[in-house]
Amino acid sequence: MNYPLISEYVESIKLAEDNFAELTALRPVLDADGTPVMSSGNFAVVFKMRDVETGKLYAVRCFHREQAGRAESYKLIAEELRDTSFPYLVSFRYMEGELFVDSEQSQETEFPVLLMDWVEGVTLDKYLREHLADQRSLDLLVYRFSQLAVWLMQQSFAHGDLKPDNILVRADGSLVLVDYDGMFVPAMQGQQARELGSPDFRHPQRTEDDFGERIDDFSIVSMLLSLKLIALHPEYLEEYGASDRLLFSANDYADLSACRLLKDVLPSADAELNRLSALFLLCHSTKNLAHASFMLLEVEKPKAQLSTKVTDEDLANAWTDEYDVIYSKDKKRLLEYPYWSLPNYRILGGTEVICDSAFYNCECLHEIIVPASVTSIGWGAFRDCISLREIFLPASVTLIGDIAFMGCSSLREIIIPDSVASIGWGAFRDCSSLREIIIPQFVTSIGWGAFECCSSLQKITLPASVTFIDSNAFLGCSSLQKIIIPRQTREKFEKLLPEYKDKLVEQ
């Protein structure tokens, strides 16, 4: 079967409501130039689409190259994954004859599409390069990939084309596998592989006959070893890597004895690196890790972020700026802001933690600028800053402590970044000027009294990720008119917020 050109798909997608058979509510998301947002690969082009009825985002994958057995394979994959929720996979539907395209390349006019939930994130490769100077982000990436590796090694299926471009990193750092064209599921036992994956990530001796649950092993250990090396030596990415791969190449796999990288780094003082290197060599010689424990791929979780608590030792060794603002000796933690200081203040770049009660009762503070390096806002950090009107929290913030902004009665607006996973108890209690709050998409819990007595609060938007809302979370929100929830989640939120049933609005 011949398929349309990408340009022909673009023209069809622009008039999606007329050209889809079933998905008539979908519309393309456009970039600044009015062009559909899309990305293309070897076999398909993916468009970012929005459901005009629900607002939900989808990825519509349109094929521009033939791949033998694709339709039957996707049916088998969908059947295998249908009734189970997997943390690293995205649900999808393969829809035959769904999209009409007027194409000069084919006598056909109706073509299949793959409908998937849209994953907001960047490719692992891009994320790695954007965070190359951030040691904690590198360490967390190694750890999260090792968790994915351990999980995948235990499954009866395999992805089949593991590489950085097929792994997305969400805003909260979690990983998602995409592009299932080469996937193996048990129902395919005895078939040949439809594709072999990138030469820079697959075993050098892999053929079409190598098609089973162990086909990801070499890709996993090669990528994990590369990520570990980069976390230890970020400069290696520039020295040994390339724009379309990590550290190892197909040429390295063909002759490991000539691989300069392995000669330079082994043996190492790092025990985890030595273990991963041994697994890499074992997998290279045997083509899989069937005889090795998957637990050997697990790396130690990075240590917790810097403490938000201030000790006498911290104060004794502190550094003070020209405005009498007190920082830790290494300038990574803001310890204390004098209540008589400036009404407007820019926190020192490189600061990672705003400590407990750092700005407590600073009644003269009007505006604060938080640098992108800050990850934690401690307990009561801005409590009773009654004149604070504006604060912007960067995407680096992952922790907002209990009662962090309690009593900020002049605070009119705050945007909570997607990197935050939970909102502590009383975090915004008595913020009586807040009119609207949007809970980011990865928050799972909202603490006791989190927005209690926010008397001007009129609208709250909750994501589907929320699974726990403690008592009194919205008590005393006397102006509250509606709570926006995702479509088809009413039953869940009626249980979480039984006293607000009449204010729930699906959207």
LUMDREN-296225 format. One line per 3 residues: number of its first residue (from 1); their letters; for each residue x, y, z of N, C-alpha, C. Coordinates in steps of 0.1 Angstrom, whole numbers. Example, Ala and Ser with C-alpha at 12.3 -4.5 7.8 and 13.67 -1.06 7.14 Angstrom:
// residues 2
1) as) 132 -57 78 123 -45 78 132 -33 78 ~ 128 -22 71 137 -11 71 129 0 79
// end
This chain:
// residues 507
1) mny) 8 -12 0 0 0 0 9 12 0 ~ 6 22 -9 13 35 -9 6 44 1 ~ 14 53 7 8 62 17 11 77 12
4) pli) 3 86 18 4 100 14 18 106 18 ~ 21 117 12 33 125 17 29 132 30 ~ 39 136 37 37 143 50 29 156 47
7) sey) 33 163 36 26 175 32 11 173 29 ~ 8 161 24 -6 158 21 -14 156 34 ~ -7 149 43 -13 147 57 -16 161 63
10) ves) -6 170 62 -8 183 68 -21 190 63 ~ -23 189 50 -35 196 44 -47 189 49 ~ -47 176 50 -59 169 55 -62 172 70
13) ikl) -51 172 78 -53 175 92 -58 189 95 ~ -55 199 86 -60 212 88 -75 213 87 ~ -81 203 80 -96 203 79 -100 190 86
16) aed) -95 188 98 -98 175 105 -112 172 107 ~ -121 182 110 -135 179 112 -142 173 100 ~ -136 176 88 -142 171 76 -136 158 71
19) nfa) -124 155 76 -116 144 70 -116 132 79 ~ -119 133 92 -119 122 101 -133 115 100 ~ -132 102 101 -145 94 101 -152 94 115
22) elt) -144 92 125 -150 91 139 -145 102 148 ~ -132 106 146 -126 116 155 -129 131 150 ~ -141 133 148 -145 146 142 -144 158 152
25) alr) -142 155 165 -141 166 175 -127 170 176 ~ -117 164 169 -103 167 171 -100 179 161 ~ -91 188 166 -86 199 158 -71 200 160
28) pvl) -64 203 150 -49 204 152 -45 216 161 ~ -35 214 169 -29 225 177 -19 231 167 ~ -20 244 166 -11 252 157 0 259 164
31) dad) 11 260 156 22 268 162 21 283 158 ~ 31 291 161 30 305 160 27 309 145 ~ 31 301 136 30 303 121 17 298 116
34) gtp) 9 292 124 -4 286 120 -3 273 114 ~ 9 266 116 11 253 110 8 242 121 ~ 2 231 118 0 221 128 12 216 135
37) vms) 12 215 148 23 210 156 25 195 153 ~ 37 192 149 39 178 144 54 174 146 ~ 56 161 145 70 156 145 70 143 136
40) sgn) 80 140 129 80 129 120 92 120 123 ~ 90 107 119 100 97 120 101 88 108 ~ 107 76 109 109 68 98 96 63 91
43) fav) 86 60 99 74 54 94 62 63 95 ~ 62 74 103 50 81 106 53 95 109 ~ 42 103 108 42 117 113 31 118 124
46) vfk) 35 125 135 26 126 147 21 141 148 ~ 8 142 149 2 156 150 -4 157 164 ~ -2 169 170 -8 172 183 -22 178 180
49) mrd) -32 171 187 -46 174 184 -53 177 197 ~ -64 185 196 -72 189 208 -86 185 206 ~ -93 179 215 -107 176 214 -115 189 218
52) vet) -122 194 209 -129 207 212 -140 205 222 ~ -145 193 224 -156 191 234 -150 189 248 ~ -139 183 249 -133 180 263 -121 188 266
55) gkl) -114 193 256 -102 200 258 -89 191 259 ~ -92 178 259 -81 169 261 -72 168 249 ~ -59 166 251 -49 166 240 -46 151 236
58) yav) -45 149 223 -42 136 218 -30 137 208 ~ -24 126 205 -14 125 195 -20 116 184 ~ -21 121 172 -26 113 161 -14 109 152
61) rcf) -11 97 151 0 92 143 -4 87 129 ~ 1 93 119 -3 90 105 9 84 98 ~ 7 73 91 18 65 85 21 70 71
64) hre) 34 72 68 38 76 54 47 65 47 ~ 50 54 54 57 43 48 50 30 52 ~ 51 21 43 45 7 45 54 0 55
67) qag) 47 -8 63 54 -17 73 46 -30 73 ~ 52 -41 69 45 -53 68 39 -58 81 ~ 26 -61 81 20 -67 93 16 -56 104
70) rae) 17 -43 100 15 -33 110 1 -34 117 ~ -9 -35 108 -23 -35 114 -25 -46 123 ~ -21 -58 119 -23 -70 128 -15 -69 140
73) syk) -3 -63 139 6 -62 151 -1 -53 161 ~ -6 -41 157 -12 -32 166 -24 -38 173 ~ -31 -46 166 -43 -52 172 -39 -62 183
76) lia) -28 -69 180 -22 -78 191 -17 -71 203 ~ -10 -60 200 -4 -51 211 -16 -46 219 ~ -26 -40 212 -37 -34 219 -44 -44 228
79) eel) -46 -57 223 -52 -67 231 -44 -71 243 ~ -31 -71 241 -22 -75 252 -22 -64 264 ~ -23 -52 260 -22 -41 270 -36 -35 274
82) rdt) -47 -40 269 -60 -34 270 -64 -33 285 ~ -64 -43 292 -70 -44 306 -60 -41 317 ~ -48 -36 314 -38 -34 324 -32 -20 323
85) sfp) -30 -14 334 -24 -1 334 -9 -2 336 ~ -1 3 327 13 3 328 19 17 330 ~ 28 19 339 33 32 343 41 39 332
88) ylv) 47 31 323 56 38 313 50 37 299 ~ 38 33 297 32 32 284 20 41 283 ~ 16 44 270 5 53 268 -6 45 261
91) sfr) -19 47 265 -30 39 259 -31 44 244 ~ -36 35 235 -38 39 221 -49 31 215 ~ -53 35 203 -63 28 195 -58 29 180
94) yme) -58 17 174 -54 17 160 -67 17 152 ~ -69 27 143 -82 29 136 -80 28 121 ~ -86 18 116 -85 16 101 -93 26 94
97) gel) -88 31 82 -96 39 73 -102 52 80 ~ -95 57 90 -101 68 98 -99 82 91 ~ -88 84 84 -85 97 79 -86 98 63
100) fvd) -94 107 58 -95 109 44 -83 118 40 ~ -75 114 30 -65 122 24 -65 122 9 ~ -65 133 3 -65 134 -12 -50 134 -16
103) seq) -45 122 -20 -31 119 -22 -28 115 -36 ~ -18 121 -42 -13 117 -55 -4 104 -54 ~ -1 100 -42 8 88 -41 0 75 -40
106) sqe) -13 76 -38 -20 63 -37 -34 64 -43 ~ -39 53 -47 -53 52 -52 -63 52 -40 ~ -58 49 -28 -66 48 -17 -69 63 -12
109) tef) -80 65 -5 -83 78 0 -85 78 15 ~ -87 66 21 -89 65 35 -77 57 42 ~ -71 63 52 -59 57 57 -60 55 73
112) pvl) -52 46 78 -53 43 92 -46 54 100 ~ -50 55 113 -42 64 122 -41 56 136 ~ -32 61 143 -30 56 157 -33 67 166
115) lmd) -43 66 175 -48 76 184 -42 73 198 ~ -34 83 203 -28 81 216 -30 93 225 ~ -30 91 238 -30 102 247 -18 111 245
118) wve) -19 124 245 -8 132 243 1 133 256 ~ 14 131 254 23 132 266 31 145 264 ~ 29 154 274 36 166 274 50 164 280
121) gvt) 60 165 272 74 163 276 84 165 265 ~ 96 163 268 107 164 258 114 150 257 ~ 121 148 246 128 135 245 139 135 255
124) ldk) 143 122 258 153 120 268 166 127 264 ~ 169 126 251 181 132 245 181 147 248 ~ 170 154 244 169 168 246 170 172 261
127) ylr) 163 165 269 163 167 284 177 166 289 ~ 184 156 285 198 154 290 207 166 286 ~ 206 170 274 214 182 270 210 195 276
130) ehl) 197 196 279 193 209 286 197 209 301 ~ 199 197 307 203 196 321 217 192 324 ~ 225 193 314 239 188 315 247 194 326
133) adq) 243 207 330 250 214 340 244 212 354 ~ 233 204 355 225 202 367 228 188 372 ~ 237 187 382 241 174 386 229 166 392
136) rsl) 221 172 400 210 165 406 200 159 395 ~ 197 167 385 189 163 374 195 151 367 ~ 208 151 365 215 140 358 214 127 367
139) dll) 216 129 380 215 117 389 201 111 389 ~ 191 120 390 177 116 390 174 109 377 ~ 179 114 366 176 107 353 182 93 352
142) vyr) 194 91 357 200 78 358 191 69 367 ~ 187 74 378 179 66 387 165 62 381 ~ 159 72 375 145 69 369 146 60 357
145) fsq) 157 61 349 159 52 338 161 38 343 ~ 169 37 354 172 23 360 159 17 365 ~ 149 25 370 137 20 375 128 15 363
148) lav) 129 23 352 122 18 340 128 5 335 ~ 141 4 335 148 -8 330 144 -20 338 ~ 144 -18 352 141 -30 360 126 -34 357
151) wlm) 117 -24 356 103 -28 353 102 -35 339 ~ 108 -29 329 107 -35 316 113 -49 315 ~ 124 -51 322 130 -65 322 121 -75 327
154) qqs) 111 -72 335 102 -81 342 90 -84 334 ~ 88 -77 322 76 -78 315 77 -90 304 ~ 66 -94 300 65 -105 290 66 -99 276
157) fah) 66 -86 275 66 -79 262 79 -71 261 ~ 82 -65 250 94 -57 248 90 -45 238 ~ 97 -34 240 94 -22 232 100 -24 218
160) gdl) 112 -29 216 117 -32 203 125 -21 196 ~ 124 -9 201 132 2 195 135 12 205 ~ 142 8 216 145 17 227 157 26 222
163) kpd) 155 39 223 165 49 221 159 62 227 ~ 168 72 229 164 85 236 152 92 229 ~ 151 91 216 140 98 209 126 91 212
166) nil) 127 79 217 114 72 219 111 71 234 ~ 118 80 242 115 81 256 113 96 259 ~ 101 99 265 98 113 268 100 115 283
169) vra) 104 127 287 106 131 301 95 141 304 ~ 86 138 313 76 148 317 82 159 325 ~ 74 169 328 78 180 336 83 176 350
172) dgs) 77 165 355 80 160 369 92 150 369 ~ 98 148 357 109 139 355 106 125 352 ~ 93 121 353 89 107 350 91 104 335
175) lvl) 93 92 332 96 87 318 84 80 312 ~ 83 81 299 72 75 291 78 70 278 ~ 74 57 275 79 51 263 68 54 252
178) vdy) 73 58 240 64 61 229 70 53 217 ~ 62 53 206 65 46 193 66 31 195 ~ 54 25 193 53 10 195 54 2 182
181) dgm) 59 8 172 59 1 159 67 -13 159 ~ 77 -13 168 86 -26 168 83 -34 180 ~ 72 -32 187 69 -39 199 66 -54 198
184) fvp) 71 -62 208 68 -76 208 59 -79 220 ~ 48 -87 217 40 -92 228 39 -107 226 ~ 36 -115 236 36 -130 235 29 -136 224
187) amq) 18 -129 219 10 -135 208 17 -134 195 ~ 29 -127 195 37 -126 183 48 -137 182 ~ 48 -146 192 59 -155 193 60 -163 180
190) gqq) 73 -164 175 75 -171 162 75 -162 150 ~ 70 -150 151 71 -140 140 85 -134 139 ~ 87 -127 128 99 -120 126 97 -105 130
193) are) 108 -99 134 107 -85 138 104 -76 126 ~ 95 -66 128 91 -57 117 102 -46 115 ~ 110 -43 126 121 -34 125 131 -38 135
196) lgs) 143 -34 133 154 -38 142 159 -27 152 ~ 154 -15 150 158 -4 159 171 3 154 ~ 175 13 161 186 21 157 199 13 159
199) pdf) 208 13 149 221 6 151 229 10 163 ~ 228 23 167 235 28 178 230 24 192 ~ 219 16 192 213 12 204 210 -3 204
202) rhp) 210 -10 193 207 -24 193 220 -32 193 ~ 218 -45 196 229 -54 196 234 -56 182 ~ 247 -56 180 253 -56 166 249 -69 158
205) qrt) 245 -79 165 242 -92 158 227 -94 157 ~ 219 -85 161 204 -87 161 199 -88 146 ~ 191 -97 144 184 -99 131 169 -100 132
208) edd) 162 -101 121 147 -102 122 143 -114 130 ~ 151 -125 131 147 -136 138 148 -134 154 ~ 155 -124 158 156 -120 172 144 -112 175
211) fge) 133 -119 180 121 -112 182 114 -118 194 ~ 116 -113 206 111 -119 218 112 -109 230 ~ 109 -114 242 109 -104 253 122 -99 257
214) rid) 133 -105 252 147 -101 256 153 -91 246 ~ 146 -86 236 152 -78 225 156 -64 230 ~ 151 -60 242 154 -47 247 167 -47 256
217) dfs) 171 -59 260 182 -60 270 194 -52 267 ~ 199 -53 255 212 -46 251 210 -31 251 ~ 198 -27 245 196 -13 244 195 -7 259
220) ivs) 188 -14 267 187 -9 281 200 -7 288 ~ 209 -18 288 221 -17 295 231 -7 288 ~ 230 -6 275 239 4 268 235 18 272
223) mll) 222 21 272 217 34 275 220 37 290 ~ 217 28 299 219 30 313 234 33 316 ~ 243 25 310 257 27 312 261 41 307
226) slk) 256 45 295 259 58 290 254 69 299 ~ 242 68 304 237 78 313 245 79 326 ~ 249 68 331 257 68 343 270 75 341
229) lia) 276 72 330 289 78 326 288 93 325 ~ 277 97 319 275 112 317 272 119 330 ~ 265 112 339 262 118 352 276 120 360
232) lhp) 285 110 358 298 111 365 307 121 358 ~ 306 121 344 315 130 336 307 136 325 ~ 299 147 328 291 154 318 298 158 305
235) eyl) 311 160 306 319 164 294 320 153 284 ~ 317 140 289 318 129 279 308 130 268 ~ 297 136 270 287 137 260 292 145 248
238) eey) 300 155 250 306 163 239 317 155 233 ~ 325 148 242 337 142 237 335 129 229 ~ 325 121 234 322 108 228 309 107 221
241) gas) 300 116 224 286 114 219 284 121 206 ~ 272 122 201 268 129 189 254 133 190 ~ 249 141 181 235 147 182 224 136 181
244) drl) 227 125 175 216 115 174 219 102 182 ~ 228 103 192 230 91 200 236 96 213 ~ 239 86 222 245 90 235 260 88 234
247) lfs) 266 78 241 281 77 241 286 66 231 ~ 279 55 230 283 44 222 277 45 208 ~ 284 39 198 280 39 185 280 24 179
250) and) 274 22 168 274 9 161 289 5 159 ~ 297 14 156 312 10 154 318 5 167 ~ 314 11 178 319 6 191 315 -8 193
253) yad) 302 -11 191 296 -24 193 303 -35 184 ~ 307 -30 172 313 -40 163 327 -45 168 ~ 334 -36 175 347 -40 180 350 -33 194
256) lsa) 345 -39 205 347 -33 218 361 -31 222 ~ 370 -40 216 384 -39 220 390 -26 215 ~ 384 -20 205 389 -7 200 381 5 206
259) crl) 372 3 215 363 13 220 371 22 230 ~ 375 34 226 383 43 234 376 46 247 ~ 363 48 247 356 52 259 358 41 270
262) lkd) 356 28 267 357 18 277 372 18 282 ~ 381 20 274 395 20 278 398 32 288 ~ 391 43 285 394 55 293 387 54 307
265) vlp) 376 47 309 369 48 321 370 35 330 ~ 374 24 325 374 12 333 389 8 336 ~ 390 2 348 380 1 359 378 15 366
268) sad) 368 16 373 364 29 379 363 28 394 ~ 364 39 401 362 39 416 348 38 419 ~ 339 40 410 324 39 412 319 25 410
271) ael) 314 19 421 310 5 421 299 3 411 ~ 289 12 411 278 11 402 282 11 387 ~ 291 19 384 296 20 370 303 7 367
274) nrl) 311 1 376 318 -11 373 308 -23 371 ~ 297 -23 379 287 -33 377 279 -32 364 ~ 276 -19 360 269 -17 347 278 -21 336
277) sal) 291 -18 337 300 -21 326 301 -36 324 ~ 301 -43 335 302 -58 335 289 -63 328 ~ 278 -58 331 265 -62 325 265 -59 310
280) fll) 270 -47 307 271 -44 293 280 -54 285 ~ 291 -57 290 300 -67 284 294 -81 283 ~ 287 -85 294 280 -98 293 269 -98 283
283) chs) 261 -87 282 250 -86 272 256 -86 258 ~ 267 -79 256 273 -78 243 277 -92 238 ~ 282 -100 247 287 -114 244 276 -124 242
286) tkn) 264 -122 249 254 -132 249 241 -127 242 ~ 240 -114 239 229 -108 232 217 -105 241 ~ 217 -110 254 207 -107 263 212 -108 277
289) lah) 203 -105 287 206 -107 301 197 -117 308 ~ 194 -127 300 185 -138 305 190 -145 318 ~ 204 -145 319 210 -152 330 215 -143 341
292) asf) 211 -130 340 215 -120 351 202 -115 357 ~ 203 -112 370 192 -107 377 189 -92 373 ~ 176 -90 370 173 -76 366 176 -66 377
295) mll) 177 -70 390 180 -61 400 194 -55 399 ~ 202 -61 391 216 -56 390 216 -43 382 ~ 205 -40 375 203 -27 368 199 -16 377
298) eve) 195 -19 389 190 -8 398 202 0 403 ~ 201 13 403 211 22 409 205 29 421 ~ 213 34 430 209 40 442 202 53 439
301) kpk) 191 55 446 183 68 445 192 79 450 ~ 192 90 443 200 102 448 195 107 461 ~ 204 112 469 200 117 482 190 128 481
304) aql) 183 129 492 172 139 492 178 153 490 ~ 169 162 487 173 176 485 178 182 498 ~ 184 194 497 189 201 508 178 203 518
307) stk) 181 203 531 171 205 541 166 219 541 ~ 153 220 545 147 233 546 149 239 561 ~ 153 230 570 155 234 584 168 242 586
310) vtd) 167 252 595 178 261 598 183 257 612 ~ 196 254 613 202 251 625 211 262 630 ~ 215 261 643 224 271 649 237 271 641
313) edl) 242 259 637 254 258 629 253 266 616 ~ 241 264 610 239 272 597 241 287 599 ~ 235 292 610 235 306 612 249 311 616
316) ana) 257 302 624 270 306 628 280 307 616 ~ 277 299 606 286 299 594 280 306 582 ~ 270 314 584 262 320 573 269 330 565
319) wtd) 264 333 553 269 344 545 257 354 544 ~ 260 367 545 250 377 545 253 387 533 ~ 242 390 525 244 399 514 243 413 518
322) eyd) 243 423 509 243 437 512 230 442 518 ~ 220 434 517 207 438 522 204 430 535 ~ 214 424 541 213 417 554 204 404 553
325) viy) 203 399 540 196 386 538 206 375 541 ~ 202 366 549 212 355 554 211 343 545 ~ 222 338 540 223 325 532 232 315 539
328) skd) 231 303 535 240 293 540 254 296 535 ~ 264 290 540 278 293 536 280 290 522 ~ 274 280 516 275 276 502 266 284 493
331) kkr) 257 293 499 248 301 492 237 293 484 ~ 235 281 488 225 273 482 211 273 490 ~ 211 279 502 199 279 510 197 293 515
334) lle) 186 299 513 182 312 519 177 309 533 ~ 184 314 543 180 310 557 171 320 563 ~ 173 333 561 165 343 568 165 356 561
337) ypy) 153 362 560 151 376 554 147 385 565 ~ 154 396 567 150 405 578 137 412 575 ~ 129 413 585 115 418 583 116 433 579
340) wsl) 127 440 582 127 455 579 134 457 565 ~ 137 447 557 145 448 545 136 453 534 ~ 141 452 521 135 458 510 121 453 507
343) pny) 112 461 501 99 456 497 99 447 485 ~ 110 448 477 111 440 465 125 434 465 ~ 126 421 463 139 414 464 140 403 454
346) ril) 152 402 448 156 391 439 165 381 446 ~ 160 369 448 168 359 455 180 355 446 ~ 191 353 453 204 350 447 203 338 438
349) ggt) 208 340 425 209 329 416 217 317 421 ~ 213 305 419 220 293 425 214 288 438 ~ 205 297 444 198 292 456 189 281 453
352) evi) 190 270 461 181 258 458 170 257 468 ~ 171 262 480 161 261 490 158 274 497 ~ 145 277 498 140 288 507 136 281 520
355) cds) 143 284 531 142 276 543 129 279 551 ~ 126 270 560 115 272 569 114 286 575 ~ 103 293 574 101 306 580 110 317 575
358) afy) 117 315 564 127 324 559 121 339 558 ~ 109 340 553 103 353 551 91 355 561 ~ 91 348 571 80 349 581 77 363 586
361) nce) 65 367 584 60 380 590 68 392 584 ~ 73 391 572 79 402 565 68 411 559 ~ 62 419 567 50 427 563 52 437 552
364) clh) 65 441 551 68 451 541 71 445 527 ~ 72 432 526 76 426 513 64 426 504 ~ 66 432 492 56 433 481 58 423 470
367) eii) 70 421 466 73 413 454 86 405 456 ~ 87 393 452 99 385 453 101 377 440 ~ 113 377 436 117 370 423 125 358 427
370) vpa) 120 346 423 126 333 427 133 328 415 ~ 146 325 416 154 320 405 151 306 401 ~ 154 302 389 151 289 383 158 277 391
373) svt) 168 281 399 175 271 406 168 265 419 ~ 158 273 423 151 269 436 142 256 434 ~ 144 246 442 136 234 441 126 232 453
376) sig) 130 238 465 122 236 477 118 249 484 ~ 105 250 488 101 261 496 96 256 509 ~ 103 260 520 101 253 532 88 257 540
379) wga) 87 250 552 75 252 560 74 267 564 ~ 62 272 562 60 286 566 69 297 560 ~ 75 293 548 85 302 542 81 316 540
382) frd) 68 318 536 63 332 534 51 335 542 ~ 50 328 553 38 329 562 36 344 567 ~ 24 348 566 20 362 571 28 373 564
385) cis) 32 371 552 37 382 544 25 390 538 ~ 19 398 546 5 403 543 5 413 532 ~ 17 418 528 17 428 516 22 421 503
388) lre) 26 408 504 31 401 492 20 400 482 ~ 22 407 470 11 407 460 15 397 448 ~ 27 395 446 31 388 434 43 379 437
391) ifl) 43 367 432 54 357 432 53 348 421 ~ 64 346 414 64 336 403 73 324 407 ~ 67 312 407 74 300 410 79 293 398
394) pas) 92 291 396 98 285 384 95 270 384 ~ 97 264 372 94 250 370 103 241 377 ~ 114 246 383 123 238 391 117 234 405
397) vtl) 107 242 409 102 239 423 94 226 423 ~ 98 217 432 91 204 434 84 203 447 ~ 88 211 457 83 210 471 78 224 475
400) igd) 65 224 479 59 236 486 55 231 500 ~ 62 235 510 60 230 524 46 234 530 ~ 43 228 541 31 231 548 31 246 552
403) iaf) 20 252 552 17 266 555 27 276 549 ~ 32 272 537 43 280 530 38 294 528 ~ 26 296 523 20 309 520 8 313 528
406) mgc) 7 307 539 -5 310 548 -5 324 553 ~ -16 331 552 -17 344 556 -12 355 547 ~ -9 351 534 -5 361 524 -18 367 519
409) ssl) -24 376 526 -37 381 523 -38 390 511 ~ -27 395 506 -27 404 494 -23 396 482 ~ -20 383 483 -16 376 471 -27 373 462
412) rei) -27 379 450 -38 378 441 -37 366 431 ~ -25 362 428 -24 351 418 -11 344 421 ~ -11 331 419 1 322 420 -1 311 410
415) iip) 9 308 402 9 297 393 18 286 399 ~ 12 275 402 19 264 408 25 256 396 ~ 38 254 396 44 247 384 41 232 384
418) dsv) 41 226 372 38 212 370 47 203 377 ~ 59 208 381 68 199 388 64 196 402 ~ 54 203 408 49 200 421 40 188 421
421) asi) 42 178 430 34 166 431 24 166 442 ~ 26 175 452 16 175 463 16 189 469 ~ 5 193 475 3 206 481 1 204 496
424) gwg) 10 209 504 10 206 518 -2 212 526 ~ -3 208 538 -15 213 546 -13 228 549 ~ -24 235 547 -25 249 550 -16 257 541
427) afr) -12 252 530 -2 259 522 -6 273 518 ~ -19 275 514 -24 288 510 -36 292 519 ~ -36 288 531 -47 291 540 -47 306 543
430) dcs) -59 312 543 -60 327 545 -54 336 535 ~ -52 330 523 -48 339 511 -61 345 506 ~ -66 355 513 -80 360 510 -82 367 497
433) slr) -71 371 490 -72 378 478 -72 369 465 ~ -68 356 467 -67 347 456 -81 345 450 ~ -82 346 437 -95 345 430 -96 332 422
436) eii) -85 327 418 -86 314 410 -73 306 412 ~ -74 293 413 -62 285 414 -63 273 405 ~ -52 270 398 -52 258 389 -42 249 395
439) ipq) -46 237 399 -38 227 404 -31 220 392 ~ -18 219 392 -11 213 381 -13 199 379 ~ -10 194 367 -15 181 362 -9 169 369
442) fvt) 2 171 377 8 159 383 6 158 398 ~ -1 168 403 -4 168 418 -13 156 421 ~ -9 148 431 -17 137 435 -25 139 448
445) sig) -20 148 457 -26 150 470 -27 165 473 ~ -38 169 480 -39 182 485 -42 181 500 ~ -33 188 508 -33 186 522 -44 193 530
448) wga) -45 190 543 -55 195 552 -55 211 551 ~ -67 217 549 -68 231 549 -60 239 539 ~ -56 232 528 -46 238 519 -51 252 514
451) fec) -64 254 512 -69 266 507 -81 271 516 ~ -80 267 528 -90 271 538 -91 287 540 ~ -103 292 540 -105 306 542 -100 315 531
454) css) -98 310 519 -95 318 507 -108 324 503 ~ -113 334 509 -126 339 508 -130 345 494 ~ -119 349 486 -122 354 473 -121 344 462
457) lqk) -117 332 466 -115 321 456 -128 318 449 ~ -129 319 436 -141 317 428 -141 304 420 ~ -129 300 415 -128 289 406 -115 281 410
460) itl) -117 268 410 -105 259 412 -106 248 400 ~ -94 246 395 -93 236 385 -84 224 390 ~ -90 212 390 -83 200 395 -80 191 384
463) pas) -68 185 384 -64 175 373 -69 161 377 ~ -69 152 367 -73 138 370 -63 131 379 ~ -51 136 380 -40 129 388 -44 129 403
466) vtf) -52 138 408 -55 140 422 -62 127 427 ~ -57 121 437 -63 109 443 -66 111 458 ~ -62 122 464 -64 124 478 -66 139 481
469) ids) -77 143 487 -79 156 492 -83 156 507 ~ -75 161 515 -77 160 530 -89 170 534 ~ -93 168 546 -105 175 551 -101 190 551
472) naf) -112 198 550 -111 213 551 -102 219 541 ~ -99 212 530 -90 218 520 -96 231 514 ~ -109 232 513 -115 244 507 -126 250 517
475) lgc) -125 247 530 -134 252 540 -133 267 540 ~ -144 274 541 -144 288 542 -142 296 529 ~ -142 288 518 -140 295 505 -154 300 501
478) ssl) -159 311 507 -173 315 506 -177 320 492 ~ -167 324 484 -170 329 470 -169 318 460 ~ -166 305 464 -163 295 454 -176 292 446
481) qki) -175 293 433 -186 291 424 -185 277 417 ~ -173 273 413 -172 261 406 -158 254 407 ~ -158 241 406 -146 233 407 -145 226 393
484) iip) -136 230 385 -134 224 372 -127 210 373 ~ -133 200 368 -127 187 368 -126 181 354 ~ -117 171 351 -117 165 338 -129 157 335
487) rqt) -132 156 323 -144 148 318 -143 134 323 ~ -154 128 327 -155 114 331 -148 111 344 ~ -146 122 353 -140 120 366 -150 124 377
490) rek) -162 126 374 -171 131 384 -173 122 396 ~ -174 109 393 -176 99 404 -165 100 414 ~ -153 101 409 -141 101 418 -141 114 426
493) fek) -144 125 420 -143 138 427 -155 140 437 ~ -166 133 433 -178 134 442 -174 127 456 ~ -166 116 455 -162 109 467 -151 117 474
496) llp) -142 124 467 -132 132 473 -137 145 479 ~ -148 151 473 -153 163 477 -169 162 478 ~ -174 154 487 -188 152 487 -196 164 490
499) eyk) -190 174 498 -198 186 502 -198 196 490 ~ -191 193 479 -191 203 468 -196 197 455 ~ -205 187 456 -210 180 445 -217 190 435
502) dkl) -224 200 441 -231 209 432 -222 219 425 ~ -209 219 429 -200 229 423 -191 222 413 ~ -191 209 411 -183 202 402 -187 204 387
505) veq) -178 208 379 -181 211 365 -171 203 356 ~ -176 194 348 -167 186 340 -163 195 327 ~ -151 194 324 -146 201 312 -135 194 305
// end
